[in-house]
Each structure stands twice: as structure tokens, then as C-alpha cells.
Amino acid sequence: MNERIRELAEQAYEQKPLMVLNPETFEIEHKMGNGGVAMYNRVFNQEKFAELIVRECMACSIWVGKMNTNSVEPIHTAHAINQRIKEHFGVEE
């Protein structure tokens, strides 16, 4: 796997509260550890990972447009590619 993909995957992890069922009240509660410190799970967010990859593709299209500063055509093409990627994957600003 590409190092950049690994970096994006790492960014897609989130901290979620560790929830447990209280056997006395039968309510879901935030699990507390030693000293009353709240406990969390490290959870991979697939949707965030996909969005990060799409945004990376969009950044690449802009980079392509900036490579050739002698012509307006590549920059226009890069922005069109960027817009198409954004619309295709439903990424919002």
C-alpha cells in the first residue's frame, strides 16, 4: 500500500465513547476506567477515508493544471476534472 494511503487511513480513525449497559438501571452509559476517566474506542470511519481519498484526487487535478503555466487550457481542464470528481462522489466544500 502507498504511504499516502496509509496516512489517509490513519486520519480516518476517530475516538468514540466506549458505551456499556448499566446492570442496575439498564441504561447505556459511558464506560469509566480507573480514576473515573472516560474510556474510548479507536474506530475506523470508512466514509471519512473515502472522502479523504476523493479530496486527494481533487488536489491532484489542481496540481496537474498548475504544472503548465504557459497555457490556460490545462488549468481549465484541471478545474473541470476537479468539479467532476467532486460531483461524482458527492463531496461538499
Secondary structure, 3 states (H helix, E strand, C coil): CCHHHHHHHHHCEEEEECEEECCCCCCEEECECHHHCECEEEEECHHHHHHHHHHHHHHHHHHHHHHCCCCHHHHHHHHHHHHHHHHHHCCCC
